Amino acid sequence: MLILLLIGSSLQAQRKFEMNKGGLIWRHWFVKSNIGLNAFFGDVSTYDHDPLNKLKYESKFGYSVSAGKWIIDWGGANFTFSGGSLKGIRENGTESHANFYQYTLEGLINITQLINHYDEQTPFYVYAKLGYGLIDFNAYAINSNTGDTLNIVGKHSGFGRRVTEWVIPLGIGGAYNIDKNFALIFDATYNYTHTDKLDARYYGSASGDNDYYIYAAVGVKYTFTIKDEYGKYRRPRSKRSRRWTR
């Protein structure tokens, strides 16, 4: 329904993708910063099919920062560093906790731009992303009734370092352009991890599924709009001004 609305949306207040043509260094580069919640899914998780209780009992704070570039009007890429905590509980009194850092390279598709085929960017657009990277984490499981430690994974387990595994982020989101530089971001990312140890409870190949988490976040994005004019990079002072400075 959202995509159908976007197809018929007004194209006013758009900016051309080619407006920075010639500015090879800064053209279409962007940075963004997000904060949100990480919802864990694994051996030690109870509310996988109950979103409200999942957010209440099995979600922890997460954050991310990204830098990237739109390579064509509907496609680009970014590098993302993210981190935060994970939590899971079971009815038998098992409780897991983890903290992590994650490094991923992601491809981006502006779905609205791809469908509309315009050489301009709409004020609001929907995008999708798919990537690959690494997750470094520590995890431990406890018996919440007795306080006893059941298992530890990572630098506290005697190995002296975090556990590193690969991760595949797959997400969808939306962005609203406040002006030609700033945008508000809303997205959700499914992070599939190549490990069954995020909750410090694993049972070899017999357990079947690997752990994963969903990161839901909001944030701010800044796109550089330096324009090349007579071989010099220039940036507008304001939307109302026609004057340019070095």
SELODO-438167 format. One record per residue (C-alpha): residue number from 1; residue in three letters; x, z, y. Coordinates in nm, 4 decimals. Layout:
N
<tiro><num>NUM</num><residu>Ala</residu><x>X</x><z>Z</z><y>Y</y></tiro>
...
This chain:
246
<tiro><num>1</num><residu>Met</residu><x>0.0000</x><z>0.0000</z><y>0.0000</y></tiro>
<tiro><num>2</num><residu>Leu</residu><x>0.2849</x><z>0.0863</z><y>0.2351</y></tiro>
<tiro><num>3</num><residu>Ile</residu><x>0.4551</x><z>-0.2491</z><y>0.1786</y></tiro>
<tiro><num>4</num><residu>Leu</residu><x>0.1284</x><z>-0.4355</z><y>0.2430</y></tiro>
<tiro><num>5</num><residu>Leu</residu><x>0.0890</x><z>-0.2519</z><y>0.5722</y></tiro>
<tiro><num>6</num><residu>Leu</residu><x>0.4450</x><z>-0.3403</z><y>0.6664</y></tiro>
<tiro><num>7</num><residu>Ile</residu><x>0.3858</x><z>-0.7095</z><y>0.5993</y></tiro>
<tiro><num>8</num><residu>Gly</residu><x>0.1116</x><z>-0.7107</z><y>0.8619</y></tiro>
<tiro><num>9</num><residu>Ser</residu><x>0.2842</x><z>-0.4759</z><y>1.1025</y></tiro>
<tiro><num>10</num><residu>Ser</residu><x>0.3601</x><z>-0.5674</z><y>1.4607</y></tiro>
<tiro><num>11</num><residu>Leu</residu><x>0.7011</x><z>-0.7182</z><y>1.5318</y></tiro>
<tiro><num>12</num><residu>Gln</residu><x>0.7229</x><z>-0.5790</z><y>1.8834</y></tiro>
<tiro><num>13</num><residu>Ala</residu><x>1.0277</x><z>-0.3816</z><y>1.9943</y></tiro>
<tiro><num>14</num><residu>Gln</residu><x>1.2446</x><z>-0.5414</z><y>1.7288</y></tiro>
<tiro><num>15</num><residu>Arg</residu><x>1.6128</x><z>-0.6120</z><y>1.7520</y></tiro>
<tiro><num>16</num><residu>Lys</residu><x>1.7814</x><z>-0.9249</z><y>1.6271</y></tiro>
<tiro><num>17</num><residu>Phe</residu><x>2.0277</x><z>-0.8914</z><y>1.3440</y></tiro>
<tiro><num>18</num><residu>Glu</residu><x>2.2537</x><z>-1.1446</z><y>1.5200</y></tiro>
<tiro><num>19</num><residu>Met</residu><x>2.2631</x><z>-0.9558</z><y>1.8514</y></tiro>
<tiro><num>20</num><residu>Asn</residu><x>2.6138</x><z>-0.8300</z><y>1.7745</y></tiro>
<tiro><num>21</num><residu>Lys</residu><x>2.7505</x><z>-1.1555</z><y>1.6357</y></tiro>
<tiro><num>22</num><residu>Gly</residu><x>3.1198</x><z>-1.1762</z><y>1.7113</y></tiro>
<tiro><num>23</num><residu>Gly</residu><x>3.1832</x><z>-0.8005</z><y>1.7123</y></tiro>
<tiro><num>24</num><residu>Leu</residu><x>3.3579</x><z>-0.8097</z><y>1.3759</y></tiro>
<tiro><num>25</num><residu>Ile</residu><x>3.4786</x><z>-0.4495</z><y>1.3839</y></tiro>
<tiro><num>26</num><residu>Trp</residu><x>3.1601</x><z>-0.2571</z><y>1.4694</y></tiro>
<tiro><num>27</num><residu>Arg</residu><x>2.8878</x><z>-0.5112</z><y>1.3978</y></tiro>
<tiro><num>28</num><residu>His</residu><x>2.6036</x><z>-0.3488</z><y>1.2014</y></tiro>
<tiro><num>29</num><residu>Trp</residu><x>2.8009</x><z>-0.0418</z><y>1.0938</y></tiro>
<tiro><num>30</num><residu>Phe</residu><x>2.6057</x><z>0.2823</z><y>1.0732</y></tiro>
<tiro><num>31</num><residu>Val</residu><x>2.6431</x><z>0.6517</z><y>0.9936</y></tiro>
<tiro><num>32</num><residu>Lys</residu><x>2.3717</x><z>0.8912</z><y>0.8802</y></tiro>
<tiro><num>33</num><residu>Ser</residu><x>2.3276</x><z>1.2566</z><y>0.7948</y></tiro>
<tiro><num>34</num><residu>Asn</residu><x>2.0544</x><z>1.4052</z><y>0.5737</y></tiro>
<tiro><num>35</num><residu>Ile</residu><x>1.9378</x><z>1.7486</z><y>0.4603</y></tiro>
<tiro><num>36</num><residu>Gly</residu><x>1.6847</x><z>1.8233</z><y>0.1892</y></tiro>
<tiro><num>37</num><residu>Leu</residu><x>1.6122</x><z>1.9741</z><y>-0.1520</y></tiro>
<tiro><num>38</num><residu>Asn</residu><x>1.7590</x><z>1.9116</z><y>-0.4991</y></tiro>
<tiro><num>39</num><residu>Ala</residu><x>1.5073</x><z>1.9433</z><y>-0.7829</y></tiro>
<tiro><num>40</num><residu>Phe</residu><x>1.6753</x><z>1.9898</z><y>-1.1233</y></tiro>
<tiro><num>41</num><residu>Phe</residu><x>1.5617</x><z>1.8453</z><y>-1.4587</y></tiro>
<tiro><num>42</num><residu>Gly</residu><x>1.7358</x><z>1.9439</z><y>-1.7828</y></tiro>
<tiro><num>43</num><residu>Asp</residu><x>1.7410</x><z>2.1797</z><y>-2.0788</y></tiro>
<tiro><num>44</num><residu>Val</residu><x>1.6852</x><z>2.4759</z><y>-1.8482</y></tiro>
<tiro><num>45</num><residu>Ser</residu><x>1.3855</x><z>2.3551</z><y>-1.6490</y></tiro>
<tiro><num>46</num><residu>Thr</residu><x>1.0191</x><z>2.4430</z><y>-1.6842</y></tiro>
<tiro><num>47</num><residu>Tyr</residu><x>0.8177</x><z>2.2687</z><y>-1.4100</y></tiro>
<tiro><num>48</num><residu>Asp</residu><x>0.9171</x><z>1.9053</z><y>-1.4720</y></tiro>
<tiro><num>49</num><residu>His</residu><x>0.5511</x><z>1.7956</z><y>-1.4467</y></tiro>
<tiro><num>50</num><residu>Asp</residu><x>0.4439</x><z>2.0453</z><y>-1.1798</y></tiro>
<tiro><num>51</num><residu>Pro</residu><x>0.5784</x><z>1.9258</z><y>-0.8413</y></tiro>
<tiro><num>52</num><residu>Leu</residu><x>0.4635</x><z>2.2274</z><y>-0.6388</y></tiro>
<tiro><num>53</num><residu>Asn</residu><x>0.6231</x><z>2.4857</z><y>-0.8685</y></tiro>
<tiro><num>54</num><residu>Lys</residu><x>0.9270</x><z>2.2613</z><y>-0.9108</y></tiro>
<tiro><num>55</num><residu>Leu</residu><x>0.9841</x><z>2.2784</z><y>-0.5361</y></tiro>
<tiro><num>56</num><residu>Lys</residu><x>0.9117</x><z>2.6506</z><y>-0.5294</y></tiro>
<tiro><num>57</num><residu>Tyr</residu><x>1.1173</x><z>2.7720</z><y>-0.8250</y></tiro>
<tiro><num>58</num><residu>Glu</residu><x>1.3595</x><z>2.4980</z><y>-0.9299</y></tiro>
<tiro><num>59</num><residu>Ser</residu><x>1.4827</x><z>2.3445</z><y>-0.6058</y></tiro>
<tiro><num>60</num><residu>Lys</residu><x>1.7856</x><z>2.4257</z><y>-0.3930</y></tiro>
<tiro><num>61</num><residu>Phe</residu><x>1.9367</x><z>2.3082</z><y>-0.0651</y></tiro>
<tiro><num>62</num><residu>Gly</residu><x>2.1220</x><z>1.9754</z><y>-0.0506</y></tiro>
<tiro><num>63</num><residu>Tyr</residu><x>2.2940</x><z>1.7650</z><y>0.2144</y></tiro>
<tiro><num>64</num><residu>Ser</residu><x>2.4583</x><z>1.4250</z><y>0.2493</y></tiro>
<tiro><num>65</num><residu>Val</residu><x>2.6526</x><z>1.2123</z><y>0.4964</y></tiro>
<tiro><num>66</num><residu>Ser</residu><x>2.6953</x><z>0.8356</z><y>0.4718</y></tiro>
<tiro><num>67</num><residu>Ala</residu><x>2.8807</x><z>0.5497</z><y>0.6391</y></tiro>
<tiro><num>68</num><residu>Gly</residu><x>2.7929</x><z>0.1877</z><y>0.5747</y></tiro>
<tiro><num>69</num><residu>Lys</residu><x>2.7291</x><z>-0.1620</z><y>0.6996</y></tiro>
<tiro><num>70</num><residu>Trp</residu><x>2.4496</x><z>-0.4195</z><y>0.6880</y></tiro>
<tiro><num>71</num><residu>Ile</residu><x>2.6244</x><z>-0.7279</z><y>0.5521</y></tiro>
<tiro><num>72</num><residu>Ile</residu><x>2.3242</x><z>-0.9592</z><y>0.5835</y></tiro>
<tiro><num>73</num><residu>Asp</residu><x>1.9871</x><z>-0.8998</z><y>0.7486</y></tiro>
<tiro><num>74</num><residu>Trp</residu><x>1.8335</x><z>-0.7519</z><y>0.4292</y></tiro>
<tiro><num>75</num><residu>Gly</residu><x>2.1362</x><z>-0.6264</z><y>0.2368</y></tiro>
<tiro><num>76</num><residu>Gly</residu><x>2.4244</x><z>-0.3857</z><y>0.2844</y></tiro>
<tiro><num>77</num><residu>Ala</residu><x>2.6215</x><z>-0.1008</z><y>0.1346</y></tiro>
<tiro><num>78</num><residu>Asn</residu><x>2.7244</x><z>0.2541</z><y>0.2167</y></tiro>
<tiro><num>79</num><residu>Phe</residu><x>2.9510</x><z>0.5303</z><y>0.0903</y></tiro>
<tiro><num>80</num><residu>Thr</residu><x>2.7845</x><z>0.8711</z><y>0.0553</y></tiro>
<tiro><num>81</num><residu>Phe</residu><x>2.9284</x><z>1.2187</z><y>0.0192</y></tiro>
<tiro><num>82</num><residu>Ser</residu><x>2.6718</x><z>1.4774</z><y>-0.0853</y></tiro>
<tiro><num>83</num><residu>Gly</residu><x>2.6621</x><z>1.8332</z><y>-0.2097</y></tiro>
<tiro><num>84</num><residu>Gly</residu><x>2.4466</x><z>2.1336</z><y>-0.2653</y></tiro>
<tiro><num>85</num><residu>Ser</residu><x>2.3090</x><z>2.3564</z><y>-0.5385</y></tiro>
<tiro><num>86</num><residu>Leu</residu><x>2.0869</x><z>2.3253</z><y>-0.8451</y></tiro>
<tiro><num>87</num><residu>Lys</residu><x>1.8649</x><z>2.5789</z><y>-1.0193</y></tiro>
<tiro><num>88</num><residu>Gly</residu><x>1.6616</x><z>2.5827</z><y>-1.3396</y></tiro>
<tiro><num>89</num><residu>Ile</residu><x>1.4593</x><z>2.8452</z><y>-1.5264</y></tiro>
<tiro><num>90</num><residu>Arg</residu><x>1.3045</x><z>2.8822</z><y>-1.8713</y></tiro>
<tiro><num>91</num><residu>Glu</residu><x>1.0219</x><z>3.1028</z><y>-1.9918</y></tiro>
<tiro><num>92</num><residu>Asn</residu><x>1.2587</x><z>3.2752</z><y>-2.2361</y></tiro>
<tiro><num>93</num><residu>Gly</residu><x>1.4472</x><z>3.4282</z><y>-1.9429</y></tiro>
<tiro><num>94</num><residu>Thr</residu><x>1.7293</x><z>3.1741</z><y>-1.9207</y></tiro>
<tiro><num>95</num><residu>Glu</residu><x>1.8300</x><z>3.0825</z><y>-1.5663</y></tiro>
<tiro><num>96</num><residu>Ser</residu><x>2.0904</x><z>2.8251</z><y>-1.4641</y></tiro>
<tiro><num>97</num><residu>His</residu><x>2.2764</x><z>2.7719</z><y>-1.1401</y></tiro>
<tiro><num>98</num><residu>Ala</residu><x>2.5161</x><z>2.4984</z><y>-1.0330</y></tiro>
<tiro><num>99</num><residu>Asn</residu><x>2.6961</x><z>2.3768</z><y>-0.7228</y></tiro>
<tiro><num>100</num><residu>Phe</residu><x>2.8369</x><z>2.0283</z><y>-0.6827</y></tiro>
<tiro><num>101</num><residu>Tyr</residu><x>3.0050</x><z>1.7629</z><y>-0.4714</y></tiro>
<tiro><num>102</num><residu>Gln</residu><x>2.9188</x><z>1.3975</z><y>-0.5224</y></tiro>
<tiro><num>103</num><residu>Tyr</residu><x>3.0832</x><z>1.0717</z><y>-0.4134</y></tiro>
<tiro><num>104</num><residu>Thr</residu><x>2.8904</x><z>0.7442</z><y>-0.4527</y></tiro>
<tiro><num>105</num><residu>Leu</residu><x>2.9018</x><z>0.3821</z><y>-0.3402</y></tiro>
<tiro><num>106</num><residu>Glu</residu><x>2.5529</x><z>0.2363</z><y>-0.2994</y></tiro>
<tiro><num>107</num><residu>Gly</residu><x>2.4062</x><z>-0.1074</z><y>-0.2431</y></tiro>
<tiro><num>108</num><residu>Leu</residu><x>2.1133</x><z>-0.1275</z><y>0.0011</y></tiro>
<tiro><num>109</num><residu>Ile</residu><x>1.8167</x><z>-0.3648</z><y>0.0227</y></tiro>
<tiro><num>110</num><residu>Asn</residu><x>1.5870</x><z>-0.3709</z><y>0.3245</y></tiro>
<tiro><num>111</num><residu>Ile</residu><x>1.2620</x><z>-0.4473</z><y>0.1382</y></tiro>
<tiro><num>112</num><residu>Thr</residu><x>1.0597</x><z>-0.5075</z><y>0.4538</y></tiro>
<tiro><num>113</num><residu>Gln</residu><x>1.3184</x><z>-0.7544</z><y>0.5866</y></tiro>
<tiro><num>114</num><residu>Leu</residu><x>1.3417</x><z>-0.9297</z><y>0.2500</y></tiro>
<tiro><num>115</num><residu>Ile</residu><x>0.9639</x><z>-0.9792</z><y>0.2288</y></tiro>
<tiro><num>116</num><residu>Asn</residu><x>0.9090</x><z>-1.0793</z><y>0.5918</y></tiro>
<tiro><num>117</num><residu>His</residu><x>1.2073</x><z>-1.3183</z><y>0.6160</y></tiro>
<tiro><num>118</num><residu>Tyr</residu><x>1.2495</x><z>-1.2517</z><y>0.9877</y></tiro>
<tiro><num>119</num><residu>Asp</residu><x>1.5831</x><z>-1.2490</z><y>1.1662</y></tiro>
<tiro><num>120</num><residu>Glu</residu><x>1.4751</x><z>-0.9257</z><y>1.3344</y></tiro>
<tiro><num>121</num><residu>Gln</residu><x>1.4376</x><z>-0.5706</z><y>1.2189</y></tiro>
<tiro><num>122</num><residu>Thr</residu><x>1.0952</x><z>-0.4063</z><y>1.2381</y></tiro>
<tiro><num>123</num><residu>Pro</residu><x>1.0577</x><z>-0.0624</z><y>1.3989</y></tiro>
<tiro><num>124</num><residu>Phe</residu><x>0.9763</x><z>0.0810</z><y>1.0556</y></tiro>
<tiro><num>125</num><residu>Tyr</residu><x>1.1208</x><z>-0.0520</z><y>0.7320</y></tiro>
<tiro><num>126</num><residu>Val</residu><x>1.1383</x><z>0.0426</z><y>0.3642</y></tiro>
<tiro><num>127</num><residu>Tyr</residu><x>1.4664</x><z>0.0240</z><y>0.1763</y></tiro>
<tiro><num>128</num><residu>Ala</residu><x>1.5929</x><z>0.0739</z><y>-0.1791</y></tiro>
<tiro><num>129</num><residu>Lys</residu><x>1.9376</x><z>0.1714</z><y>-0.3038</y></tiro>
<tiro><num>130</num><residu>Leu</residu><x>2.1355</x><z>0.1715</z><y>-0.6274</y></tiro>
<tiro><num>131</num><residu>Gly</residu><x>2.4874</x><z>0.3014</z><y>-0.6736</y></tiro>
<tiro><num>132</num><residu>Tyr</residu><x>2.7572</x><z>0.4526</z><y>-0.8880</y></tiro>
<tiro><num>133</num><residu>Gly</residu><x>2.9966</x><z>0.7414</z><y>-0.8375</y></tiro>
<tiro><num>134</num><residu>Leu</residu><x>3.1287</x><z>1.0779</z><y>-0.9465</y></tiro>
<tiro><num>135</num><residu>Ile</residu><x>2.9863</x><z>1.4299</z><y>-0.9466</y></tiro>
<tiro><num>136</num><residu>Asp</residu><x>3.2116</x><z>1.7403</z><y>-0.9556</y></tiro>
<tiro><num>137</num><residu>Phe</residu><x>3.0311</x><z>2.0601</z><y>-1.0487</y></tiro>
<tiro><num>138</num><residu>Asn</residu><x>3.0433</x><z>2.4203</z><y>-1.1644</y></tiro>
<tiro><num>139</num><residu>Ala</residu><x>2.7532</x><z>2.5699</z><y>-1.3598</y></tiro>
<tiro><num>140</num><residu>Tyr</residu><x>2.6589</x><z>2.8936</z><y>-1.5302</y></tiro>
<tiro><num>141</num><residu>Ala</residu><x>2.3598</x><z>3.0231</z><y>-1.7258</y></tiro>
<tiro><num>142</num><residu>Ile</residu><x>2.2407</x><z>3.3827</z><y>-1.7407</y></tiro>
<tiro><num>143</num><residu>Asn</residu><x>1.9713</x><z>3.5882</z><y>-1.9064</y></tiro>
<tiro><num>144</num><residu>Ser</residu><x>1.7596</x><z>3.6863</z><y>-1.6075</y></tiro>
<tiro><num>145</num><residu>Asn</residu><x>1.6131</x><z>3.9823</z><y>-1.7985</y></tiro>
<tiro><num>146</num><residu>Thr</residu><x>1.9465</x><z>4.1484</z><y>-1.8831</y></tiro>
<tiro><num>147</num><residu>Gly</residu><x>2.1843</x><z>3.9859</z><y>-1.6354</y></tiro>
<tiro><num>148</num><residu>Asp</residu><x>2.4171</x><z>3.8798</z><y>-1.9191</y></tiro>
<tiro><num>149</num><residu>Thr</residu><x>2.6150</x><z>3.5570</z><y>-1.8759</y></tiro>
<tiro><num>150</num><residu>Leu</residu><x>2.5242</x><z>3.3064</z><y>-2.1467</y></tiro>
<tiro><num>151</num><residu>Asn</residu><x>2.7689</x><z>3.0284</z><y>-2.0629</y></tiro>
<tiro><num>152</num><residu>Ile</residu><x>2.9966</x><z>2.8975</z><y>-1.7885</y></tiro>
<tiro><num>153</num><residu>Val</residu><x>3.1037</x><z>2.5389</z><y>-1.7204</y></tiro>
<tiro><num>154</num><residu>Gly</residu><x>3.3699</x><z>2.4472</z><y>-1.4652</y></tiro>
<tiro><num>155</num><residu>Lys</residu><x>3.6525</x><z>2.6283</z><y>-1.2906</y></tiro>
<tiro><num>156</num><residu>His</residu><x>3.5192</x><z>2.9755</z><y>-1.3729</y></tiro>
<tiro><num>157</num><residu>Ser</residu><x>3.5336</x><z>2.9070</z><y>-1.7467</y></tiro>
<tiro><num>158</num><residu>Gly</residu><x>3.9125</x><z>2.9260</z><y>-1.7705</y></tiro>
<tiro><num>159</num><residu>Phe</residu><x>3.9901</x><z>2.5573</z><y>-1.7085</y></tiro>
<tiro><num>160</num><residu>Gly</residu><x>4.0693</x><z>2.6131</z><y>-1.3416</y></tiro>
<tiro><num>161</num><residu>Arg</residu><x>3.8815</x><z>2.3080</z><y>-1.2137</y></tiro>
<tiro><num>162</num><residu>Arg</residu><x>3.5367</x><z>2.1570</z><y>-1.1761</y></tiro>
<tiro><num>163</num><residu>Val</residu><x>3.3840</x><z>1.9298</z><y>-1.4368</y></tiro>
<tiro><num>164</num><residu>Thr</residu><x>3.3752</x><z>1.5626</z><y>-1.3304</y></tiro>
<tiro><num>165</num><residu>Glu</residu><x>3.1245</x><z>1.3089</z><y>-1.4637</y></tiro>
<tiro><num>166</num><residu>Trp</residu><x>2.9836</x><z>0.9793</z><y>-1.3426</y></tiro>
<tiro><num>167</num><residu>Val</residu><x>2.6457</x><z>0.9557</z><y>-1.1743</y></tiro>
<tiro><num>168</num><residu>Ile</residu><x>2.4014</x><z>0.6740</z><y>-1.0922</y></tiro>
<tiro><num>169</num><residu>Pro</residu><x>2.1840</x><z>0.7241</z><y>-0.7807</y></tiro>
<tiro><num>170</num><residu>Leu</residu><x>1.8629</x><z>0.5211</z><y>-0.7550</y></tiro>
<tiro><num>171</num><residu>Gly</residu><x>1.6437</x><z>0.5720</z><y>-0.4514</y></tiro>
<tiro><num>172</num><residu>Ile</residu><x>1.3813</x><z>0.4483</z><y>-0.2104</y></tiro>
<tiro><num>173</num><residu>Gly</residu><x>1.3187</x><z>0.5489</z><y>0.1485</y></tiro>
<tiro><num>174</num><residu>Gly</residu><x>1.1937</x><z>0.4592</z><y>0.4901</y></tiro>
<tiro><num>175</num><residu>Ala</residu><x>1.3474</x><z>0.4446</z><y>0.8360</y></tiro>
<tiro><num>176</num><residu>Tyr</residu><x>1.1839</x><z>0.4489</z><y>1.1776</y></tiro>
<tiro><num>177</num><residu>Asn</residu><x>1.3925</x><z>0.3014</z><y>1.4597</y></tiro>
<tiro><num>178</num><residu>Ile</residu><x>1.3623</x><z>0.5205</z><y>1.7668</y></tiro>
<tiro><num>179</num><residu>Asp</residu><x>1.5725</x><z>0.2699</z><y>1.9614</y></tiro>
<tiro><num>180</num><residu>Lys</residu><x>1.8475</x><z>0.0191</z><y>1.8782</y></tiro>
<tiro><num>181</num><residu>Asn</residu><x>2.0892</x><z>0.2990</z><y>1.7880</y></tiro>
<tiro><num>182</num><residu>Phe</residu><x>1.8950</x><z>0.5912</z><y>1.6411</y></tiro>
<tiro><num>183</num><residu>Ala</residu><x>1.6548</x><z>0.6036</z><y>1.3479</y></tiro>
<tiro><num>184</num><residu>Leu</residu><x>1.4765</x><z>0.8741</z><y>1.1501</y></tiro>
<tiro><num>185</num><residu>Ile</residu><x>1.5340</x><z>0.8594</z><y>0.7737</y></tiro>
<tiro><num>186</num><residu>Phe</residu><x>1.3095</x><z>0.9734</z><y>0.4868</y></tiro>
<tiro><num>187</num><residu>Asp</residu><x>1.4228</x><z>0.9118</z><y>0.1303</y></tiro>
<tiro><num>188</num><residu>Ala</residu><x>1.4174</x><z>1.0302</z><y>-0.2294</y></tiro>
<tiro><num>189</num><residu>Thr</residu><x>1.7002</x><z>0.9671</z><y>-0.4769</y></tiro>
<tiro><num>190</num><residu>Tyr</residu><x>1.6973</x><z>0.9989</z><y>-0.8546</y></tiro>
<tiro><num>191</num><residu>Asn</residu><x>2.0490</x><z>1.0969</z><y>-0.9686</y></tiro>
<tiro><num>192</num><residu>Tyr</residu><x>2.1163</x><z>1.0297</z><y>-1.3365</y></tiro>
<tiro><num>193</num><residu>Thr</residu><x>2.4270</x><z>1.2149</z><y>-1.4551</y></tiro>
<tiro><num>194</num><residu>His</residu><x>2.6399</x><z>1.1351</z><y>-1.7581</y></tiro>
<tiro><num>195</num><residu>Thr</residu><x>2.6328</x><z>1.4938</z><y>-1.8778</y></tiro>
<tiro><num>196</num><residu>Asp</residu><x>2.4121</x><z>1.7537</z><y>-2.0412</y></tiro>
<tiro><num>197</num><residu>Lys</residu><x>2.6077</x><z>2.0371</z><y>-1.8778</y></tiro>
<tiro><num>198</num><residu>Leu</residu><x>2.4596</x><z>2.0654</z><y>-1.5289</y></tiro>
<tiro><num>199</num><residu>Asp</residu><x>2.2673</x><z>2.3735</z><y>-1.6434</y></tiro>
<tiro><num>200</num><residu>Ala</residu><x>2.5561</x><z>2.5077</z><y>-1.8579</y></tiro>
<tiro><num>201</num><residu>Arg</residu><x>2.3350</x><z>2.4719</z><y>-2.1649</y></tiro>
<tiro><num>202</num><residu>Tyr</residu><x>2.4143</x><z>2.1811</z><y>-2.3939</y></tiro>
<tiro><num>203</num><residu>Tyr</residu><x>2.3655</x><z>2.1113</z><y>-2.7597</y></tiro>
<tiro><num>204</num><residu>Gly</residu><x>2.5763</x><z>1.8052</z><y>-2.8336</y></tiro>
<tiro><num>205</num><residu>Ser</residu><x>2.4217</x><z>1.4711</z><y>-2.9267</y></tiro>
<tiro><num>206</num><residu>Ala</residu><x>2.1218</x><z>1.6465</z><y>-3.0816</y></tiro>
<tiro><num>207</num><residu>Ser</residu><x>1.9833</x><z>1.7389</z><y>-2.7394</y></tiro>
<tiro><num>208</num><residu>Gly</residu><x>1.9244</x><z>1.3723</z><y>-2.6635</y></tiro>
<tiro><num>209</num><residu>Asp</residu><x>1.8730</x><z>1.3535</z><y>-2.2848</y></tiro>
<tiro><num>210</num><residu>Asn</residu><x>2.1267</x><z>1.3992</z><y>-2.0087</y></tiro>
<tiro><num>211</num><residu>Asp</residu><x>2.0508</x><z>1.6131</z><y>-1.7042</y></tiro>
<tiro><num>212</num><residu>Tyr</residu><x>1.9432</x><z>1.4679</z><y>-1.3718</y></tiro>
<tiro><num>213</num><residu>Tyr</residu><x>1.8175</x><z>1.5811</z><y>-1.0331</y></tiro>
<tiro><num>214</num><residu>Ile</residu><x>1.6047</x><z>1.4374</z><y>-0.7530</y></tiro>
<tiro><num>215</num><residu>Tyr</residu><x>1.7223</x><z>1.4691</z><y>-0.3937</y></tiro>
<tiro><num>216</num><residu>Ala</residu><x>1.4440</x><z>1.4464</z><y>-0.1311</y></tiro>
<tiro><num>217</num><residu>Ala</residu><x>1.5709</x><z>1.4460</z><y>0.2257</y></tiro>
<tiro><num>218</num><residu>Val</residu><x>1.5173</x><z>1.3692</z><y>0.5924</y></tiro>
<tiro><num>219</num><residu>Gly</residu><x>1.7854</x><z>1.2764</z><y>0.8414</y></tiro>
<tiro><num>220</num><residu>Val</residu><x>1.9125</x><z>1.0785</z><y>1.1373</y></tiro>
<tiro><num>221</num><residu>Lys</residu><x>2.0892</x><z>0.7429</z><y>1.1358</y></tiro>
<tiro><num>222</num><residu>Tyr</residu><x>2.3069</x><z>0.5938</z><y>1.4110</y></tiro>
<tiro><num>223</num><residu>Thr</residu><x>2.3761</x><z>0.2198</z><y>1.4133</y></tiro>
<tiro><num>224</num><residu>Phe</residu><x>2.6595</x><z>0.0851</z><y>1.6263</y></tiro>
<tiro><num>225</num><residu>Thr</residu><x>2.5458</x><z>-0.1968</z><y>1.8543</y></tiro>
<tiro><num>226</num><residu>Ile</residu><x>2.8629</x><z>-0.2992</z><y>2.0295</y></tiro>
<tiro><num>227</num><residu>Lys</residu><x>2.8313</x><z>-0.6552</z><y>2.1521</y></tiro>
<tiro><num>228</num><residu>Asp</residu><x>3.1153</x><z>-0.9067</z><y>2.1751</y></tiro>
<tiro><num>229</num><residu>Glu</residu><x>3.1297</x><z>-1.0859</z><y>2.5113</y></tiro>
<tiro><num>230</num><residu>Tyr</residu><x>3.4267</x><z>-1.3025</z><y>2.6124</y></tiro>
<tiro><num>231</num><residu>Gly</residu><x>3.6449</x><z>-1.1348</z><y>2.3524</y></tiro>
<tiro><num>232</num><residu>Lys</residu><x>3.5710</x><z>-0.7806</z><y>2.4675</y></tiro>
<tiro><num>233</num><residu>Tyr</residu><x>3.3560</x><z>-0.5170</z><y>2.2975</y></tiro>
<tiro><num>234</num><residu>Arg</residu><x>3.0832</x><z>-0.3933</z><y>2.5287</y></tiro>
<tiro><num>235</num><residu>Arg</residu><x>2.8001</x><z>-0.1442</z><y>2.4835</y></tiro>
<tiro><num>236</num><residu>Pro</residu><x>2.4809</x><z>-0.1242</z><y>2.6955</y></tiro>
<tiro><num>237</num><residu>Arg</residu><x>2.4483</x><z>0.1911</z><y>2.9042</y></tiro>
<tiro><num>238</num><residu>Ser</residu><x>2.0739</x><z>0.2105</z><y>2.8410</y></tiro>
<tiro><num>239</num><residu>Lys</residu><x>1.7816</x><z>0.0006</z><y>2.7250</y></tiro>
<tiro><num>240</num><residu>Arg</residu><x>1.6762</x><z>-0.0570</z><y>3.0877</y></tiro>
<tiro><num>241</num><residu>Ser</residu><x>2.0182</x><z>-0.1453</z><y>3.2197</y></tiro>
<tiro><num>242</num><residu>Arg</residu><x>2.1765</x><z>-0.4893</z><y>3.2092</y></tiro>
<tiro><num>243</num><residu>Arg</residu><x>2.5181</x><z>-0.3559</z><y>3.3070</y></tiro>
<tiro><num>244</num><residu>Trp</residu><x>2.7935</x><z>-0.3415</z><y>3.0439</y></tiro>
<tiro><num>245</num><residu>Thr</residu><x>3.1040</x><z>-0.1272</z><y>3.0186</y></tiro>
<tiro><num>246</num><residu>Arg</residu><x>3.4160</x><z>-0.1602</z><y>2.8086</y></tiro>
